[in-house]
Amino acid sequence: MAGHSASGGRLTGSVEVFDLAGGDSRTVEVPELGGDSTHWIVPRGDRLVYWAGGDAVYSTDRELEGPPLKLGQASPWLTLMPSAHPDRVWLIEPEGDSIGSVQEITTEGRVTVPAVRPWQGRWPEAAVNQGLVFPTENGTTVWSPTSGETILELPQSPVAAQGDLVAGCAYPADGFRITDVASGDERTIAPPPGLGRFECGPGAFSPDGSHLAVTILPPGFEPEGEWTFALVDLDGGTAREIPGATIGGVPDGHGYVDIAWAPSGDAVYIGQGNGGSLDLAGGVLEYRLGDEEAVPVPVGATDFLRMTAG
């Protein structure tokens, strides 16, 4: 697990790495690292890809010890998003008030999809095998960057995507809609018993796509309100709230919640950083599938911006 550190509201250019099995931790200075992005550092295959604070994206080894490889640079700004392919990322370059181009590239620097202006110049939310996923005023659009065509339109807002799958929720929601983009098949999984109508926040599929962990917000969500989390079993077609996975809202509305799965898929981590009110020995919860409840992880980092696991 890695956490991007901050101190006194200022970025430090360091990564806190925690070995949850052995209990060890270390701080790695990464001079290029900076900024605050949804995808500031992501595991991709046997490498890590990270955002360099605005104008560049780099790739390096998992230990953060080797020389960084610059994957892209742009002025005034460039950021990244994970691809549906495990060894690739999307580079996203804004242009004025819209997105000027998106480009898919491997962690070794090979371009797999040349730079192209995205659908309506909008910011993509996620990627599937068939293309990019965009939130819209009416739901979700899946668009192909190779053909330039709209593949699919959905009435729900996207909360997670992986492989061929897009998970979405209406607002307020009465279930989780799972769509297979390749086949067009859709199904709705009922919410946890007793939950009633709700709103969805960010979510994440497990590595094998069998489960979805997703943020649950009460209807008429207020930043100060209580957030809970649901675990959706796609194979079984059921959903339940994760016991013990409850966090307070953020008084000023500027905190983050990150959901990251262990590569094995047997545990999911929930982190709250940058002003969050989760006072749990570092703001990270761990839930192992089959356990009775989520528990705090004693990572010891009480001031961090974003979190990932790998």
N, C-alpha and C positions, 0 to 999 in steps of 0.2 A: 504494500500500500504506500502511496506517496501523497504528500500534501504540500501545496505551494504556500510558502510562508509569507506572512506580512508582519510588520512591526510598527506600532503606532500609526497604522493606516498607510504606511509606505511599503512598497514592494521591496523585497530584499534580494531577489535573484537567487534564491536557494530553494532546495527541495528537501523535505523531511521524508526519509525512507524508513518504513517500519516493517520489521520481520515479525509478523503476528504469531508465527509458529515458535520462533526462538525467543521472542521478546526483546530482540535487539533493535536499536534505531541508530541512524546516522544522518548527518546533515551534509548534503552535497551542494557545493557552490556551483551554480551554472550562470556565468556572467551574462550570457545572451538572453537568459530567461527573464521575462518581465511581462507587465500588462495584466489584464484581468479579462479572461475570455471564458465562455462556456466550455470550450475544449482547449484548455491551456496546455495540457500534456496528456497524450493518449498512447496506450500500448498498441503497437501494430506489428504482428508477427513476433520476430525476435528482437524488435527495436522499439524505441520510444520516439514519438514525434512531438515537438513542443513549439509553442508560440513565443516569438521573441519580442513581445511588447509592442507590436504595431506594424513593423514593416518587413518582417522575415519569418520564415518557418524553417526549423531545423530537425534533422533526424540524428539519433545517436544510439549507442548500445543500451541494453536494459540496465546495466550497472551505472550508467551516466559517467563512464570513465574515459571512453574513447573520444577522438576528435569529432566535433559535430559536422554534419553534412548539410549545407544549405540547400533546401528544396525549392525555395522561391523567395523573391524579394520584390516589393512594389512600393511605390510612393503615391499617396502618403500612408497607405495602410494595407495590410494583408493578414488574413487569419486562416484557420483550418477547421475541418470537420471530418470525422471518421468516414471512410468509404464503407460500402457493404462488403468489399473485399478485404481480407484481414491484413494484407501487406500494403495497403494504399490509404491515402487521405485525399480529401478535396481541398484545394486552395481557393479561397474566396477573396476577391478583390473588389471593394466598394468603388463606386464612381459617383461622386456627388451624393444625392439622396437615394440612390439605388445601388444595385450590385452590377458592376461592369462585366465581370467574368467569373466563371468557375472552371477549374481544371483539375482532373484527377491525375495523381502521380504516385509512384511507388516510394517506399522508404529508401530506396537506393537512387532515386532521382530520375526514373524513367517515366516519361509522360504516357499515360494510357488513354486519356481523353483530352484532346487539345482544348485550350481556353475558348470558351463560348459564353455569350451573354445568356444568363439563366431566364427562365420563364418570367415574363413581365418585369425583368430586372429586380426580382424579389430575392429575399434572403432564404435559402433552403433551411429546413428544420432538421432533416436527416436524409439518409440515403438507403435505398434498397437495391437489389441486383439489377432492377430494370431502369433505375434512374434516381432522380432527386424528389424529395417530399417537401411540399410547401404548404404552410398554413394559409388559409384564405378567410375572407369574411364569412363564407358559407360552409367552411369545412376544410377539406384537404385536396390538393392537386398533386398527382404524381406525373412527372414530366421527364422525357428522355433527352439528355444532353447530346446524344449522338444523332437522333433523327429530328430533334426539335419539336416533337409532337407530344401532346397531352395523352398519357396512357390511361389515366383513371381519375375520376373525381368522386370524392366521398363527402357525405354530409356531416361527418364528425371531425373535430379538431384532432390533430395527431399528438400523441403523447410518447410514442416510441416506435422505432422501426428497426428491423434486422432481417437480413436475407431477403426473402420474398414477402415478409409480413409487415403490416402497418397496424398498430393499435391506436384506437381513437375513442374519444368520448364526446357526447353532446353536452351542452351546458343549459340547465343542469342535466346530469347523466342518470340513467336508470340501468346502466350496464356497460360492459366493455365490448366494443366492436372490434373484432379481429378480421382483417382482410388479407387474403393471399393475392398479391398483385399479379403473380404469374397465371393463376387460374381464374381470378375474379371471384372466387368463393368468399363468402362473408358469413360470419356467425356472431351472435351476441352472447356473452357470458354474464349471467346475473351477478349483481353486486353481493358482497358479503351479507349474510342474514342480518336483518334488523337495521341495515345502514340507511335504507330509503334512498331518496334522491341526493345527489352529491355533485361535486365538481372535481375534475382531475387536474393534477399537476404533472410534473415530469415523471417519466417512468423509464424502465430499462428491461430489455429481454435478457434472460439467462443465456450463456454462451451457446447452448444447444437449442435455444428457442422453445423450450418446454414450459417455461414460467415467465411471468411478467410481474415485476415489482413496480408499483405506481403510487404516487402521492394522492391522498384523499383529502379534499378540502370540503368543509361544510357549505351548503348552499348560501349564496350571498357572501362569499368569502371576504373576510377582512384580514389584513396582514397580521393583526395581533391574534387572530384566531388559532385554534389548535389544529395541527396537521397530524394525520395518521397515515398509515400505509397499508396497502392491500397486496396480497400475493395471489396472482391468478394462475391457476393450473390449466394450461391449454389442452393437455392430453385428457384430463378428467373433466374439463368444462366447468370448473368451480372456482370460486374466489372467496377469500377470507381475509379479515384484517390480521396483520402481523401483531401478535401480543407483545406488549412492551415497547412497540415502535410508535411512540407518540412524542412530538416535539411542540414546543410553544412557537407561536408566530414571531415575527420580527417587528418590533415597535415602529420602526421607520420604514418598513417594507423593503429594505435593501439587502437582506440576507439571502444566502443561497442554500439550496438543498441539492446535494449530489447523491445519486444512487449508482453504485458500482458493484458488479458481480465478481466473485473470485473466478479465475480461469477454469477451475474444476466445476463450477456451477452449483456447488453445494452450500454456498454462503453468499449473502448479499449484504453490502455495507451502505449505511445511510450516514452522510456527513452534512453538517451545517456549519458554514463558515461566513466570514465577513459580516459580523454583526449579529449572527444568530444567537438565540437565547438557550441553545442546548448546552447545558452545563454538565457534561458527562465525561470528564477526564479527557477532554480533547474534542468533544463534539462529534464522536463517531459511534454508531451503533452497529452491532453485528447480529445477523439472524442466520442461523444454520438450519437448513431445511430439515424438518422433523423435530427441532427443539421446541420447548414449551414457549419460549419468548425470546425477544431480542435483548441483548445485553450490551452495556457500554464496553468499548474497547479502550484499554488504558494506553493510548498512543502518546499521551503527554504533550500533544501540540494543541494549545488552547487558543492560538491565534493564527488561522490559516484562511486562505481564500478558496481554493478548490481542492478536490480529492479525486483520486483514481485508484484502481486496484489492478494488479497484474502479476 
